[in-house]
Amino acid sequence: MKTYFKTIYGKLVLFSIVAITFIHFGSKIYAQENVAVVAEVPAVPVAEITAAVEAAGDIGVSLDTVWMLLAAMLVFFMQPGFALVEAGFTRTKNTANILMKNFLDFMTGSLLFFFIGFGVMFGSEGAGFIGLPNFGDLSFFNNGLPVEGFLVFQTVFCATAATIVSGAMAERTKFHMYLVYTVLISVFIYPVSGHWTWGGGFLMNAEGWAAKTFGATFHDFAGSTIVHSVGGWVALIGAWVLGPRIGKYGKDGKSKAIPGHNLTIASLGVFILWFGWFGFNPGSQLAASGETNRVAISHVFLTTNLSASAGGLFALLTAWIKYKKPSLSLTLNGVLAGLVGITAGCDAVSPWGAIIIGALCGILMVFSVEFIERTLKIDDPVGASSVHGTCGFAGTVLTGLLATDGGLFCGGGWSLTLVQISGALIIGLWALIMGFIIFKGLDLIFGIRISKRVEEEGLDIYEHGETAYNL
C-alpha cells in the first residue's frame, strides 16, 4: 500500500481524498455560520414594509402627474399651431382677427371650463344626459391624480374643439358673435358630448346603452369624434349659415380659389400641430409609470406618427394625380387628416393599421374638400370641416374595423364596428343640431356676418383697429 501511494496515481488518489474531506467539513462549518448570521438579522417591521410600498406608489403617481402635465403643455402648444395654419391659409387683411380668435378660444375656454364645463362633463359620474355645473368647485372629482392637473389637461382639449371653428368661419364673422359661440361650446356643446363618453356616460359606460345594445362600448381614445368631429361639424354649420366669402363663387356657380397669404407659416403651424399631437394622443393614457403604461404610450407615439406621415403622403399623391400638381396646401391638410383619423384608435390598432387609417383619411380629405366646396357650396377657407369633421368620423369608424382586439377585420365581429358608427353619428348629430340652433339663432337675432365693406377691406382694421403687417 505504501508503495502504491508513492506512485503518481496513488498520490492523485490521496490528494482527492484529502480535498473531498476538507470541502465536506468546510461546507458544514460555513452553513452553520450563515445560519447563525441569518438568525441574528432582525425581522423588518410590517409598518416599514408598508411605508416602502406606499413610497414606491407615491413615486408612480408623481411620475404619472408630471407626464399628464407635460402632455397638457404639448396640447396647449397646438394653439399657436392652429393660429398659424389658419392665418397662413387666409388673407393678410384678416390675420390679426384670426390670431385674436385663437387667443380668445383659450382664454375664455380656460375660465368657463373651470367654472362650469368641467362639472357638466364629469359630474354625476356620467349618469343621465348632462352633469351638474361645478361653479369652480373641484372637490367632486377624484381619479387618483391631482384634480387640478386633470382639469388643465381637459381644458386644453376643450380649447382645441373650440378653435377648430374659427378657421372655417374666417374672414367674414363678427368678432363679438364669435365670442358668444366660444362660450357656448366651452360650457355646453363639448362638455355634454364629453359627458356621454369620457365622463362615464351611456356610450362608454360598461353598463350603459351602447354596451347593452351592441355588446361593446364606444372607443375614442383621444378624441377623433369627441374633440375633432364636434369642432368640425359645428364649423361646417357655421360656414354654411355665414355663406361664402365675397368672390368665392362666380355667376356660373363655380368656385374660385382665394389663396392664403403665407404657406410658410401655415407649414410651420402644421409642424407645430404634429409635435403637439404627441401630447394629445400619448398623453391620453394619463400615466407613464410601470411597464403597461410605458409600452402603451410608446405604441401610441408610433401609430400617431405613422398615420400622420401616411396621411400627408397619400394626400400629396391624390392631389398630384387628380390636379396634376403636388399641392402643398392639401399635403399639409393631409398630415392633419392622418393625425385626426388615428386619434380614436391610436392605442387599439397595429402600426400597419395606423398606416391604413392615415392613408385613407389623407385620400378622403382631398375628395371631401372638393365635395364641400363645389357640391355643397360651403366656403371653408382652411378645410377644417373636412380635416376634423370628415376624417374624425372616418377614423372613429375605421377603429371598429382595424382594432386588434375586437375589430371586424381582426376577427372580432360586428359589435365594435356598429358601436363606433353609432357613437360617431350620435355625437355628430348633436354637434350639427346644436351648431345650427346657435348660429342660426344668433344670425336671426343679431346677424353674425360683417358688412360687405368690412369684408372687402379686412376685419383687422374695422374689428381690432390694427393690422398684423405694417409695411
Sequence and secondary structure as in RCSB ss.txt:
>XXXX:A:sequence
MKTYFKTIYGKLVLFSIVAITFIHFGSKIYAQENVAVVAEVPAVPVAEITAAVEAAGDIGVSLDTVWMLLAAMLV
FFMQPGFALVEAGFTRTKNTANILMKNFLDFMTGSLLFFFIGFGVMFGSEGAGFIGLPNFGDLSFFNNGLPVEGF
LVFQTVFCATAATIVSGAMAERTKFHMYLVYTVLISVFIYPVSGHWTWGGGFLMNAEGWAAKTFGATFHDFAGST
IVHSVGGWVALIGAWVLGPRIGKYGKDGKSKAIPGHNLTIASLGVFILWFGWFGFNPGSQLAASGETNRVAISHV
FLTTNLSASAGGLFALLTAWIKYKKPSLSLTLNGVLAGLVGITAGCDAVSPWGAIIIGALCGILMVFSVEFIERT
LKIDDPVGASSVHGTCGFAGTVLTGLLATDGGLFCGGGWSLTLVQISGALIIGLWALIMGFIIFKGLDLIFGIRI
SKRVEEEGLDIYEHGETAYNL
>XXXX:A:secstr
 HHHHHSHHHHHHHHHHHHHHHHHHHHHHHHHHHHHHHHHS    HHHHHHHHHHHHHHHHHHHHHHHHHHHHHH
HTHHHHHHHHHHHHS GGGHHHHHHHHHHHHHHHHHHIIIIIHHHHHGGGG SS     TT  TT  SSS HHHH
HHHHHHHHHHHHHHHHHHTTTSB HHHHHHHHHHIIIIIHHHHHHHTTTS TTT TTSHHHHHHSS    SS II
IIIIHHHHHHHHHHHHH   TTSB TTS B     S HHHHHHHHHHHHHHHHHHTGGGG    HHHHHHHHHHH
HHHHHHHHHHHHHHHHHHHHHHHSS  HHHHHHHHHHHHHHHTTTTTTS HHHHHHHHHHHHHHHHHHHHIIIII
S    TT HIIIIIIHHHHHHHHHHHH TTT GGGT  SHHHHHHHHHHHHHHHHHHHHHHHHHHHHHHHT  B 
 HHHHHH HIIIIIS  S   
